[in-house]
Amino acid sequence: MKKITLPILLLALAGSAATMLQAQRPAERPVEPRTVAARGPLLEQERGLVGLFEAAAPSVAYITTERLERSGFFYAEVAQGAGSGFVWDNAGHVVTNFHVIQNARKILVQLDAGKEPIAAEYVGGAPDYDLAVVKLQQVPANIRPIPLGTSRDLKVGQSVIAIGNPFGLSRTLTAGIISALDRYLPTQNYAEIAGVIQTDAAINPGNSGGPLLDSAGRLIGVNSAIRSSSGSSAGVSFAIPVDMVNRIVPQLIARGRASTPGIGIVPFDPFVVARNGIKGVVVNGVRDKTPAALAGLKPLNQRTGELGDVITAVNGRPVETLSTFVAELDRAGIGNAAELTVMRGGKERREKIRVIDASR
């Protein structure tokens, strides 16, 4: 008698069981997808956000850059970066942060108006204000400049939205409120920007240079920095106020650089001043025929080391550092008069001094 091996027997039993189960299974009925429940209209707040995004998105730029970074003594690596920006005018000028395009050898800008990225060339930059302008080499026919608002009448608590390119994810919208006003933002060259907007709208790496908009869809700031221990959004973000942007950008387009506010003094080394516990700007020199000279400001005595004038406030705002002093002069505006609080020999006085362009 022929023997059946165990594996063959098991297969035979499995086949018989499957046949029996199939015979017992009821006839299949067609299964239709579930009916989608009616949604109804969007909430008013949702309609507002959707409308703001659809209106503003064509004005937002998504920027990628390439730069060479040294790797060892004889080699360099190509590093890629991502940032955001917005269309300034019909000529194809795009505004972004200076740190987004700094040292870039190649700049590409993606707009909603075009399917492919557009090469852009550097026009000008202001490191002290972290602003830069690039120009599209080919301008789309349907380019749409962003509407401008003002930062003069902003209120803490009002709604804002940010659109940008966080982590390279273009067309990203986040929403929040203005958390605070009148912050200071450190930039390059030990400078500071005054009047900065603080918001809790989520800003992440790649959002830099993108627009901060009010509920009317107008530009009110340029997203520039976050405060975070992780490097990602922690609900504390900062934007350069649009009134400053509207002053700096035309200068960058016209001559590639921005004016620097001053009064005609040569300040003493701020690090030495800070180490000696002096709060304010120590006047180290006064240039001839400048507003500072006309006001009679007295410099430090280079022979004896005796202090002359120490500037402690501008228009009633304390200035404990040189960067804060320059920021407050910028707030006052070139061509306008600023009231300086000056200490000399333990006595305080006030002087009205005209702010000039110190870069000339």
FENVENGI-V514414 format. One record per residue. RES is the residue in one letter. D_FIRST is the distance of its C-alpha to the first C-alpha in Angstrom with 2 decimals. Layout:
BEGIN
res->RES d_first->D_FIRST
res->RES d_first->D_FIRST
END
This chain:
BEGIN
res->M d_first->0.00
res->K d_first->3.83
res->K d_first->6.42
res->I d_first->9.69
res->T d_first->12.74
res->L d_first->15.66
res->P d_first->18.17
res->I d_first->16.24
res->L d_first->15.60
res->L d_first->19.33
res->L d_first->20.44
res->A d_first->18.68
res->L d_first->20.34
res->A d_first->23.63
res->G d_first->23.60
res->S d_first->23.15
res->A d_first->25.97
res->A d_first->28.24
res->T d_first->27.81
res->M d_first->28.72
res->L d_first->31.74
res->Q d_first->32.94
res->A d_first->32.85
res->Q d_first->34.89
res->R d_first->37.48
res->P d_first->40.75
res->A d_first->42.08
res->E d_first->43.91
res->R d_first->47.70
res->P d_first->49.91
res->V d_first->51.37
res->E d_first->54.92
res->P d_first->56.80
res->R d_first->59.18
res->T d_first->62.76
res->V d_first->65.22
res->A d_first->67.91
res->A d_first->71.46
res->R d_first->73.18
res->G d_first->76.80
res->P d_first->79.54
res->L d_first->79.56
res->L d_first->81.78
res->E d_first->85.24
res->Q d_first->84.56
res->E d_first->81.37
res->R d_first->83.21
res->G d_first->85.85
res->L d_first->83.46
res->V d_first->81.59
res->G d_first->84.90
res->L d_first->86.21
res->F d_first->83.15
res->E d_first->83.15
res->A d_first->86.87
res->A d_first->86.83
res->A d_first->83.60
res->P d_first->85.11
res->S d_first->87.77
res->V d_first->85.39
res->A d_first->84.47
res->Y d_first->81.32
res->I d_first->82.19
res->T d_first->80.13
res->T d_first->81.75
res->E d_first->81.07
res->R d_first->83.01
res->L d_first->82.87
res->E d_first->82.35
res->R d_first->82.92
res->S d_first->79.94
res->G d_first->81.28
res->F d_first->84.32
res->F d_first->83.27
res->Y d_first->80.77
res->A d_first->80.92
res->E d_first->78.18
res->V d_first->78.34
res->A d_first->78.13
res->Q d_first->77.59
res->G d_first->79.22
res->A d_first->79.31
res->G d_first->82.09
res->S d_first->83.76
res->G d_first->87.08
res->F d_first->88.89
res->V d_first->90.92
res->W d_first->94.64
res->D d_first->96.29
res->N d_first->95.89
res->A d_first->96.55
res->G d_first->93.09
res->H d_first->94.08
res->V d_first->91.35
res->V d_first->92.13
res->T d_first->89.85
res->N d_first->90.16
res->F d_first->91.58
res->H d_first->88.77
res->V d_first->86.20
res->I d_first->87.59
res->Q d_first->89.30
res->N d_first->88.79
res->A d_first->86.43
res->R d_first->86.32
res->K d_first->84.51
res->I d_first->84.76
res->L d_first->82.65
res->V d_first->83.38
res->Q d_first->81.04
res->L d_first->82.69
res->D d_first->81.40
res->A d_first->83.64
res->G d_first->81.64
res->K d_first->78.01
res->E d_first->78.39
res->P d_first->80.12
res->I d_first->83.72
res->A d_first->85.28
res->A d_first->88.28
res->E d_first->91.15
res->Y d_first->92.93
res->V d_first->96.33
res->G d_first->97.56
res->G d_first->96.71
res->A d_first->98.33
res->P d_first->96.46
res->D d_first->98.80
res->Y d_first->97.71
res->D d_first->94.09
res->L d_first->94.60
res->A d_first->93.99
res->V d_first->94.20
res->V d_first->92.13
res->K d_first->92.64
res->L d_first->90.01
res->Q d_first->90.32
res->Q d_first->89.32
res->V d_first->90.50
res->P d_first->88.47
res->A d_first->90.61
res->N d_first->89.50
res->I d_first->90.01
res->R d_first->91.00
res->P d_first->93.16
res->I d_first->92.52
res->P d_first->95.17
res->L d_first->97.35
res->G d_first->98.34
res->T d_first->100.55
res->S d_first->99.95
res->R d_first->103.44
res->D d_first->102.58
res->L d_first->99.05
res->K d_first->98.32
res->V d_first->95.90
res->G d_first->93.23
res->Q d_first->93.21
res->S d_first->89.93
res->V d_first->88.79
res->I d_first->85.81
res->A d_first->84.58
res->I d_first->82.71
res->G d_first->81.27
res->N d_first->78.54
res->P d_first->77.10
res->F d_first->74.45
res->G d_first->74.64
res->L d_first->73.66
res->S d_first->76.30
res->R d_first->77.69
res->T d_first->77.22
res->L d_first->79.51
res->T d_first->80.35
res->A d_first->82.94
res->G d_first->85.17
res->I d_first->88.77
res->I d_first->91.71
res->S d_first->91.46
res->A d_first->94.74
res->L d_first->97.49
res->D d_first->99.81
res->R d_first->97.35
res->Y d_first->97.84
res->L d_first->95.20
res->P d_first->95.42
res->T d_first->94.98
res->Q d_first->95.58
res->N d_first->98.70
res->Y d_first->99.15
res->A d_first->100.11
res->E d_first->99.38
res->I d_first->99.21
res->A d_first->101.11
res->G d_first->100.37
res->V d_first->96.59
res->I d_first->94.42
res->Q d_first->91.73
res->T d_first->88.81
res->D d_first->85.51
res->A d_first->83.82
res->A d_first->80.77
res->I d_first->81.73
res->N d_first->79.33
res->P d_first->79.35
res->G d_first->79.74
res->N d_first->82.01
res->S d_first->85.04
res->G d_first->87.64
res->G d_first->86.34
res->P d_first->88.50
res->L d_first->89.19
res->L d_first->90.26
res->D d_first->92.11
res->S d_first->91.20
res->A d_first->93.25
res->G d_first->91.10
res->R d_first->93.91
res->L d_first->93.56
res->I d_first->94.96
res->G d_first->93.43
res->V d_first->91.29
res->N d_first->88.30
res->S d_first->88.70
res->A d_first->87.37
res->I d_first->85.41
res->R d_first->85.75
res->S d_first->82.37
res->S d_first->80.87
res->S d_first->77.50
res->G d_first->78.84
res->S d_first->77.60
res->S d_first->79.44
res->A d_first->80.73
res->G d_first->83.01
res->V d_first->86.07
res->S d_first->86.85
res->F d_first->90.09
res->A d_first->91.61
res->I d_first->94.77
res->P d_first->97.23
res->V d_first->97.78
res->D d_first->101.57
res->M d_first->101.20
res->V d_first->98.67
res->N d_first->101.12
res->R d_first->103.80
res->I d_first->101.77
res->V d_first->99.69
res->P d_first->102.69
res->Q d_first->104.07
res->L d_first->100.82
res->I d_first->100.76
res->A d_first->104.45
res->R d_first->104.68
res->G d_first->101.33
res->R d_first->102.46
res->A d_first->103.72
res->S d_first->107.09
res->T d_first->107.40
res->P d_first->109.74
res->G d_first->112.44
res->I d_first->116.07
res->G d_first->117.21
res->I d_first->116.46
res->V d_first->114.67
res->P d_first->112.59
res->F d_first->112.24
res->D d_first->108.83
res->P d_first->106.82
res->F d_first->104.84
res->V d_first->108.07
res->V d_first->109.44
res->A d_first->106.36
res->R d_first->106.46
res->N d_first->110.06
res->G d_first->109.19
res->I d_first->111.19
res->K d_first->109.92
res->G d_first->111.04
res->V d_first->111.87
res->V d_first->114.41
res->V d_first->116.74
res->N d_first->116.89
res->G d_first->118.88
res->V d_first->120.52
res->R d_first->120.70
res->D d_first->124.05
res->K d_first->124.84
res->T d_first->121.70
res->P d_first->121.55
res->A d_first->121.03
res->A d_first->124.20
res->L d_first->126.17
res->A d_first->125.10
res->G d_first->126.34
res->L d_first->123.09
res->K d_first->123.68
res->P d_first->121.24
res->L d_first->120.40
res->N d_first->123.15
res->Q d_first->121.54
res->R d_first->124.20
res->T d_first->124.25
res->G d_first->120.81
res->E d_first->122.46
res->L d_first->120.47
res->G d_first->121.94
res->D d_first->120.21
res->V d_first->116.79
res->I d_first->115.26
res->T d_first->113.43
res->A d_first->112.80
res->V d_first->112.75
res->N d_first->113.79
res->G d_first->113.30
res->R d_first->109.74
res->P d_first->109.39
res->V d_first->108.46
res->E d_first->107.40
res->T d_first->105.83
res->L d_first->106.73
res->S d_first->103.63
res->T d_first->104.55
res->F d_first->108.12
res->V d_first->107.00
res->A d_first->104.62
res->E d_first->107.49
res->L d_first->109.77
res->D d_first->107.08
res->R d_first->106.93
res->A d_first->110.72
res->G d_first->110.44
res->I d_first->112.27
res->G d_first->115.78
res->N d_first->116.03
res->A d_first->117.96
res->A d_first->116.17
res->E d_first->117.81
res->L d_first->117.20
res->T d_first->117.70
res->V d_first->119.21
res->M d_first->120.00
res->R d_first->122.80
res->G d_first->124.32
res->G d_first->122.72
res->K d_first->124.18
res->E d_first->122.18
res->R d_first->123.32
res->R d_first->121.90
res->E d_first->122.26
res->K d_first->121.49
res->I d_first->120.05
res->R d_first->118.76
res->V d_first->115.19
res->I d_first->115.02
res->D d_first->112.40
res->A d_first->112.20
res->S d_first->110.06
res->R d_first->113.00
END
